[in-house]
Structure formats: structure tokens, C-alpha cells
Amino acid sequence: MDSTPATKSPLTIVVHLTVLLLVALWTLPTAGLFISSLRDKDQLAVSGWWTALSSSSQNLQGRTGGADAQVEENGVFVVTGNLLEGTSGQVSAFGVTSREPTQYEAGSTAELNNGGRLTVNEDGSYRLESAEAFDSNRGQRVFVTAEQPPRFTLDNYREVLSSEGIGQSFINSLTVAIPATIIPILIAAFAAYALAWMEFPGRALLIAAVVGLLVVPLQMSLIPLLRLYNGVAEIFGVPAKTYLGIWLAHTGFGLPLAIYLLRNYMAGLPREILESARVDGASDFEIFVKIILPLSFPALASFAIFQFLWVWNDLLVAIVFLGAQDDSLVLTGRLVNLLGSRGGNWEILTASAFITILVPLLVFFTLQRYLVRGLLAGSVKGG
């Protein structure tokens, strides 16, 4: 009997390496986003998240004390202080003009145009002296290049979470996402059971239509759907900009995928279970509720993940069907307004982005064990 240990085939190794690469490609951006959201905004603007644990070189601007801080020493008027007051770091160079911000090394003395002398040390302390008394309280402008240790803060999250209307927008997003996930699941479950196990004329055509609707672009059908809904709302005298409209819109866009996934899963369930239930006198509704739905939970959870992620991150459909009023803005719309012209403020952008993905991450990790089972179900059938 051969006792040689089995070796992994090259194909298995390639598969494992590919999976690790895909995991890294998905995980690293999220980790980088989280680290960036906790960094000081000044350091975030000059270095990447992968340097978060190392010192960073920053260009700072400050002013010395003015006439009200001067002291006379042996006929010389002196102003002292620290340009890094309130922060930590080590000065490597300084300058007195924006054209040459690193003209002098730390510890050296700069000769000023007004006859004064300025010395800036590595710890940020300075000494400004002049033979004549200072007559301005503005002080001397100084440009400093300093190596600063990594700084982490929750100020970015405080700024986002304390902005006006963010709580209401969070509730609006939940009000949209939860029903827009549950409604298509309920409808699709009934339709999938009928297409999988009930014989009726035109069933094959309906299945083909469902598959065809999977490739219909949302952008192509959004405006016609909105006009149809507005026309129906006008006939029945109900407001057009309501949650009902966006629920129906997301239901319509999500139904093809829901029916396709659930139908494939239900069609792969053992026929013997259903036949035994029918022999015992169970109706189709009882079979559906007591047998099919419990056994189909992996497929239901798989679609719930996809639908919730799509609805939660949606902005286009929400703006079209709910409008852009402050009391109806969803979270994505509120954060876009918060950024506004401050799109370059990376600290706001990173904190906002991570806040938006917290709820989807919670939903995903809660239901992820059912994801692969639900997606692969029905793809392979036994002989």
C-alpha cells in the first residue's frame, strides 16, 4: 500500500492563490477607507493610508507673537514662543516667504527685511529679535516643514454625524430599503414556486421573459416607469413623490433576478418531498408555506443581500421617485449634499463612505453563509 503523502495539484494551488488575491482586492480598499477615516485631515491630505503608522512631513504656516508679546532684553526687543504649540513634531526647515518655505534649516537664523532676526529650533520654539520695538500685533509669518507622528481622531465622524438632517436621512434609507427588499421577495417566491412546480400553458415563455428582463438597463426603463406611475397616481389622486412609488420601482427592478434565483433553487428541491405532501392531502399553498419556503431560505437570503445592497446604495431612483427635499433625502443624497463643493475634503469623504457601508456590511456578514448556497443552487442537477 502506497504511503506517499498526496501532493496538491498545480491547479489547486492556482485556485487558492486566486482566491487569496480576490480576497485581498476586496479587503484592502475597505481597510484603507477605514484607516483614512480615522486619520488627521492634515496628514490624510499629504500621504496615503498605508503610511498611517509612520511620521509624515507636513508644511505648516504660522505667525510669531506681535508687539503685545515683546520683551526688552539688554536694549533688544525679543518675542519668543512655539510654532508647533498644540501639536507634536520636529521642524526640519523653515522660511519667511511662500516662494522659499524651506530656505533655512532648523536651528539657523534668518535675517529679515526689517532688520530683525528669526531663529526657529527643531522643537518649534522660536526667537524673534529686533533693535527697534515692534509696532504691529500681527507678528511675522513663518512657513515650517515638520516631521509629525501619526495622529488618529474621531473628529471626521463627529463632523459627519453631527451635520443637520443626517439622522432623518438614515431613517429614510431604512424606510426605503427594508420594504423594497421584503416586497419583491414575497412576490418572487410565489412566482418562482409556480414556475418551478406548477404546470400551466405559457410557463416556458414566462421563464424566458424573466431571463430576458435580467438584461434590461435600469436607466432605459426609469423614465417610462416614472411617467406610468405619475399617470396612475394622478388617476387615483395620490401624491407622486411617496415611498410607495420607490417601493414599487425597486420591486419591479428586483423581481427578475429574484424570480430567477428562487425558481432555480426550488426546481432543484427533491420531488419526492412534494409528492409525499400531496399524498397526505396538502394543498399547493400549504406545500409552499410549510415546505418550500423553509427549504428555500438560502436562496431568499442570497437575494435579500443583493437587493438590500442595491437599494441602500441607490441615489438615482431615490432622487427620481422621492425628490431632493430635505425631509425626503436618503443617506446617499444627504452625504452628497454634505460634501458639496468640499469634495476635496478627504476626511469627510472617507468618513461618509464608511458610514454608508456599515449597515450593508452588517447585513452581508449576517447572511453571507447562505450566499454561495443560494447562488449555486439549481446550477447542477443529478442524473
C-alpha positions as CSV (number, residue, x, y, z in Angstrom):
1,M,0.0,0.0,0.0
2,D,1.5,3.3,-1.1
3,S,2.0,5.6,1.9
4,T,3.4,8.6,-0.1
5,P,1.5,11.7,1.1
6,A,-0.7,13.2,-1.6
7,T,0.5,16.5,-3.1
8,K,-1.7,19.3,-4.2
9,S,-2.0,19.7,-8.0
10,P,-0.8,22.9,-9.6
11,L,-4.4,23.8,-10.5
12,T,-5.4,23.6,-6.8
13,I,-2.5,25.9,-5.9
14,V,-3.5,28.4,-8.6
15,V,-7.1,28.3,-7.4
16,H,-6.1,29.0,-3.8
17,L,-3.8,31.9,-4.8
18,T,-6.5,33.4,-7.0
19,V,-9.0,33.3,-4.1
20,L,-6.4,34.9,-1.8
21,L,-5.9,37.6,-4.4
22,L,-9.6,38.3,-4.8
23,V,-10.0,38.5,-1.0
24,A,-7.1,41.0,-0.8
25,L,-8.6,43.1,-3.6
26,W,-11.9,43.3,-1.8
27,T,-10.5,43.7,1.7
28,L,-7.6,46.2,1.3
29,P,-9.8,49.1,-0.1
30,T,-12.2,48.7,2.8
31,A,-9.4,48.6,5.3
32,G,-7.8,51.6,3.7
33,L,-11.1,53.5,3.8
34,F,-11.5,52.8,7.5
35,I,-7.9,53.8,8.4
36,S,-8.2,57.0,6.3
37,S,-11.5,57.9,8.1
38,L,-9.6,57.9,11.4
39,R,-6.6,59.9,10.4
40,D,-6.0,63.6,11.0
41,K,-7.2,65.6,8.0
42,D,-3.8,67.4,7.5
43,Q,-1.9,64.1,7.4
44,L,-4.5,62.5,5.2
45,A,-4.1,65.3,2.6
46,V,-0.4,64.7,2.2
47,S,0.1,60.9,2.5
48,G,-1.7,57.6,1.8
49,W,-3.4,55.4,4.3
50,W,-0.5,52.8,4.1
51,T,1.8,55.4,5.8
52,A,-0.7,55.9,8.7
53,L,1.7,54.4,11.3
54,S,4.8,56.4,10.1
55,S,5.7,60.0,10.6
56,S,4.8,62.4,7.8
57,S,6.3,65.6,6.5
58,Q,3.9,68.5,6.6
59,N,4.1,72.1,5.5
60,L,2.7,74.3,8.2
61,Q,2.1,78.1,8.3
62,G,2.1,80.2,11.5
63,R,2.9,83.6,12.9
64,T,5.1,84.7,15.7
65,G,3.8,86.9,18.5
66,G,3.4,90.6,17.8
67,A,4.1,93.8,19.7
68,D,1.9,92.8,22.6
69,A,4.2,89.8,23.3
70,Q,7.6,91.6,23.0
71,V,10.1,91.9,25.9
72,E,13.1,94.2,26.0
73,E,16.4,92.4,26.9
74,N,19.6,94.5,27.0
75,G,18.3,97.0,24.5
76,V,16.9,94.4,22.1
77,F,13.2,93.7,21.7
78,V,12.5,89.9,21.8
79,V,9.4,87.8,21.0
80,T,9.5,84.1,21.9
81,G,7.1,81.2,21.5
82,N,6.5,77.9,19.8
83,L,5.2,77.5,16.2
84,L,4.1,73.8,17.0
85,E,2.1,74.8,20.0
86,G,-0.8,72.3,20.5
87,T,0.9,69.7,18.2
88,S,3.9,67.5,18.3
89,G,6.7,67.1,15.7
90,Q,10.2,68.1,14.7
91,V,11.0,71.0,12.5
92,S,13.4,70.3,9.7
93,A,13.3,73.6,7.8
94,F,11.6,77.0,7.8
95,G,11.2,80.1,5.6
96,V,9.7,83.6,5.8
97,T,8.2,83.7,2.2
98,S,5.9,81.4,0.4
99,R,8.4,81.2,-2.5
100,E,11.1,79.7,-0.3
101,P,9.3,77.9,2.6
102,T,12.4,75.7,3.2
103,Q,15.1,78.3,2.9
104,Y,16.6,77.8,6.3
105,E,17.5,74.7,8.3
106,A,16.1,74.3,11.8
107,G,18.3,76.0,14.4
108,S,19.7,78.6,11.9
109,T,18.9,82.3,12.0
110,A,17.1,84.2,9.2
111,E,17.8,87.8,8.5
112,L,14.5,89.7,8.0
113,N,14.0,92.7,5.6
114,N,13.1,95.0,8.5
115,G,16.4,94.3,10.2
116,G,15.1,91.7,12.6
117,R,16.4,88.2,13.2
118,L,14.4,85.0,13.5
119,T,15.6,81.7,14.9
120,V,13.5,78.5,14.7
121,N,14.6,75.4,16.5
122,E,13.8,71.7,15.9
123,D,11.2,71.6,18.7
124,G,9.3,74.5,17.1
125,S,10.4,77.2,19.6
126,Y,11.4,80.5,18.0
127,R,13.2,83.7,19.0
128,L,12.4,86.9,17.1
129,E,14.5,89.9,17.9
130,S,15.0,93.4,16.7
131,A,16.9,96.5,17.7
132,E,13.7,98.6,17.3
133,A,10.4,97.9,19.0
134,F,7.7,96.0,17.2
135,D,4.7,98.2,16.3
136,S,2.3,95.5,14.9
137,N,0.4,92.8,16.7
138,R,0.3,90.6,13.5
139,G,3.7,89.1,14.0
140,Q,6.0,87.6,11.4
141,R,4.6,85.0,9.1
142,V,6.6,81.8,9.1
143,F,6.5,78.6,6.9
144,V,7.6,75.4,8.7
145,T,8.3,71.9,7.4
146,A,7.9,69.5,10.2
147,E,8.0,65.7,10.7
148,Q,4.9,64.8,12.7
149,P,4.0,61.5,14.3
150,P,0.8,59.7,13.2
151,R,-2.4,61.2,14.6
152,F,-5.8,59.5,14.8
153,T,-9.1,61.2,15.6
154,L,-12.8,60.7,15.6
155,D,-13.4,64.3,14.5
156,N,-14.2,63.2,11.0
157,Y,-17.1,61.0,12.2
158,R,-18.3,63.7,14.6
159,E,-18.5,66.2,11.8
160,V,-20.5,63.9,9.5
161,L,-22.8,62.5,12.2
162,S,-23.5,66.0,13.7
163,S,-24.4,67.5,10.4
164,E,-28.0,68.6,10.1
165,G,-30.5,66.1,8.8
166,I,-28.2,63.0,8.8
167,G,-30.4,61.1,11.3
168,Q,-33.5,61.7,9.3
169,S,-31.8,60.6,6.1
170,F,-30.7,57.4,7.9
171,I,-34.3,56.7,8.8
172,N,-35.4,57.5,5.2
173,S,-32.9,55.0,3.8
174,L,-34.1,52.3,6.2
175,T,-37.7,53.1,5.3
176,V,-36.9,52.7,1.6
177,A,-34.5,49.7,1.8
178,I,-36.4,47.3,4.2
179,P,-39.8,47.2,2.3
180,A,-38.0,47.4,-1.1
181,T,-36.2,44.2,-0.1
182,I,-39.2,42.3,1.5
183,I,-41.8,43.1,-1.1
184,P,-40.0,41.6,-4.2
185,I,-39.0,38.5,-2.1
186,L,-42.7,37.8,-1.2
187,I,-43.9,38.3,-4.8
188,A,-41.0,36.4,-6.4
189,A,-41.4,33.4,-4.0
190,F,-45.0,32.8,-5.2
191,A,-44.0,33.3,-8.8
192,A,-40.9,31.0,-8.5
193,Y,-42.9,28.2,-7.0
194,A,-45.5,28.4,-9.8
195,L,-42.8,28.4,-12.5
196,A,-40.9,25.5,-10.8
197,W,-43.6,23.1,-9.8
198,M,-47.0,24.1,-11.4
199,E,-47.9,23.0,-14.9
200,F,-49.8,25.7,-16.9
201,P,-49.8,27.0,-20.5
202,G,-47.1,29.5,-21.4
203,R,-44.8,28.6,-18.5
204,A,-41.7,28.3,-20.7
205,L,-42.4,31.7,-22.3
206,L,-42.7,33.3,-18.8
207,I,-39.4,31.8,-17.8
208,A,-37.8,33.1,-21.0
209,A,-39.3,36.6,-20.3
210,V,-37.8,36.6,-16.8
211,V,-34.3,35.8,-18.2
212,G,-34.7,38.5,-20.8
213,L,-35.7,41.1,-18.2
214,L,-32.4,40.5,-16.4
215,V,-30.5,42.4,-19.0
216,V,-32.9,45.4,-19.3
217,P,-30.9,48.5,-18.2
218,L,-32.4,50.5,-15.3
219,Q,-31.6,53.8,-17.0
220,M,-33.6,52.9,-20.1
221,S,-36.7,52.0,-18.2
222,L,-36.6,54.5,-15.3
223,I,-38.3,57.5,-17.1
224,P,-41.1,55.4,-18.7
225,L,-41.8,53.8,-15.4
226,L,-41.9,57.2,-13.7
227,R,-44.3,58.6,-16.3
228,L,-46.5,55.5,-15.9
229,Y,-46.5,55.8,-12.1
230,N,-47.3,59.5,-12.2
231,G,-50.2,58.8,-14.6
232,V,-51.7,56.2,-12.3
233,A,-51.1,58.4,-9.2
234,E,-53.0,61.2,-10.9
235,I,-55.9,59.0,-11.8
236,F,-56.3,57.8,-8.2
237,G,-55.5,61.3,-6.7
238,V,-52.5,60.2,-4.6
239,P,-49.2,62.2,-4.3
240,A,-46.5,61.2,-6.8
241,K,-43.4,61.7,-4.5
242,T,-44.2,59.0,-1.9
243,Y,-42.4,55.9,-0.5
244,L,-45.0,53.7,-2.3
245,G,-43.6,54.8,-5.7
246,I,-40.0,54.0,-4.8
247,W,-41.0,50.7,-3.3
248,L,-42.8,49.7,-6.5
249,A,-39.9,50.8,-8.6
250,H,-37.3,48.8,-6.7
251,T,-39.7,45.9,-6.7
252,G,-40.0,46.0,-10.5
253,F,-36.3,46.2,-11.0
254,G,-35.5,43.4,-8.5
255,L,-38.2,40.9,-9.5
256,P,-36.4,39.3,-12.5
257,L,-33.3,38.4,-10.5
258,A,-35.4,37.3,-7.5
259,I,-37.6,35.0,-9.6
260,Y,-34.6,33.6,-11.5
261,L,-32.7,32.7,-8.3
262,L,-35.7,31.3,-6.4
263,R,-37.0,29.4,-9.4
264,N,-33.7,27.7,-9.9
265,Y,-33.4,26.8,-6.2
266,M,-36.9,25.5,-5.9
267,A,-36.7,23.4,-9.1
268,G,-33.7,21.6,-7.5
269,L,-35.6,20.5,-4.4
270,P,-36.4,16.8,-4.2
271,R,-39.7,16.0,-6.0
272,E,-40.4,13.2,-3.5
273,I,-41.0,15.7,-0.7
274,L,-43.7,17.5,-2.6
275,E,-45.3,14.2,-3.8
276,S,-45.5,12.9,-0.2
277,A,-47.1,16.1,0.9
278,R,-49.7,15.9,-1.8
279,V,-50.4,12.3,-0.9
280,D,-51.1,13.5,2.7
281,G,-53.6,15.9,1.3
282,A,-51.6,19.1,1.4
283,S,-52.6,21.9,-1.0
284,D,-50.2,23.9,-3.1
285,F,-50.4,26.8,-0.7
286,E,-49.6,24.5,2.3
287,I,-46.7,22.9,0.5
288,F,-45.4,26.4,-0.4
289,V,-45.6,27.8,3.1
290,K,-44.7,24.8,5.2
291,I,-42.1,23.1,3.0
292,I,-40.8,25.2,0.1
293,L,-40.2,28.5,2.0
294,P,-38.2,26.9,4.9
295,L,-36.1,24.9,2.5
296,S,-35.5,27.9,0.2
297,F,-34.1,30.2,2.9
298,P,-30.5,30.2,1.5
299,A,-31.9,31.5,-1.9
300,L,-34.1,34.0,-0.1
301,A,-31.1,35.2,1.9
302,S,-28.9,35.5,-1.2
303,F,-31.4,37.7,-3.0
304,A,-32.0,39.7,0.2
305,I,-28.3,40.6,0.3
306,F,-28.2,41.7,-3.3
307,Q,-31.4,43.7,-3.1
308,F,-30.6,45.4,0.2
309,L,-27.1,46.5,-1.0
310,W,-28.6,47.8,-4.3
311,V,-31.4,49.8,-2.6
312,W,-29.2,51.1,0.2
313,N,-26.6,52.4,-2.1
314,D,-29.0,53.8,-4.6
315,L,-29.2,57.5,-5.3
316,L,-30.7,57.8,-8.8
317,V,-34.0,56.0,-8.2
318,A,-34.4,57.8,-4.8
319,I,-34.0,61.2,-6.4
320,V,-36.4,60.4,-9.2
321,F,-39.2,59.0,-7.1
322,L,-38.7,60.8,-3.8
323,G,-37.2,64.1,-4.9
324,A,-34.4,66.1,-3.3
325,Q,-36.3,67.8,-0.5
326,D,-34.5,67.8,2.9
327,D,-37.2,65.8,4.6
328,S,-37.1,63.0,2.0
329,L,-33.4,62.7,1.2
330,V,-31.9,59.3,1.7
331,L,-28.5,58.9,3.3
332,T,-26.6,58.8,0.0
333,G,-28.2,62.0,-1.1
334,R,-27.6,63.7,2.2
335,L,-23.9,62.8,2.1
336,V,-23.6,64.1,-1.4
337,N,-25.0,67.4,-0.2
338,L,-22.7,67.4,2.8
339,L,-19.7,67.1,0.5
340,G,-21.0,69.6,-2.0
341,S,-18.1,71.9,-3.0
342,R,-15.9,70.2,-0.4
343,G,-15.3,67.1,-2.5
344,G,-11.6,67.6,-1.9
345,N,-12.0,67.2,1.8
346,W,-10.9,63.6,2.0
347,E,-11.6,63.3,5.7
348,I,-15.3,64.0,5.1
349,L,-15.4,61.7,2.1
350,T,-13.8,58.7,3.8
351,A,-15.9,59.0,7.0
352,S,-19.1,59.4,4.9
353,A,-18.3,56.4,2.8
354,F,-17.6,54.2,5.7
355,I,-20.8,55.3,7.5
356,T,-22.8,54.3,4.4
357,I,-21.3,50.8,4.2
358,L,-21.8,49.9,7.9
359,V,-25.3,48.7,7.5
360,P,-24.7,46.7,4.3
361,L,-21.7,45.1,5.9
362,L,-23.8,44.1,8.9
363,V,-26.5,42.6,6.5
364,F,-23.8,40.8,4.5
365,F,-22.0,39.2,7.4
366,T,-25.3,38.2,8.9
367,L,-26.4,36.3,5.8
368,Q,-23.2,35.5,4.0
369,R,-23.2,31.8,4.9
370,Y,-26.3,31.4,2.8
371,L,-24.9,33.4,-0.2
372,V,-23.0,30.8,-2.1
373,R,-25.5,28.0,-1.4
374,G,-28.3,30.2,-2.7
375,L,-26.4,31.3,-5.8
376,L,-25.2,27.9,-6.8
377,A,-28.4,26.0,-6.1
378,G,-30.0,24.6,-9.2
379,S,-26.9,25.1,-11.3
380,V,-26.1,21.4,-11.2
381,K,-28.7,18.6,-11.3
382,G,-28.1,15.0,-10.7
383,G,-28.9,12.3,-13.2
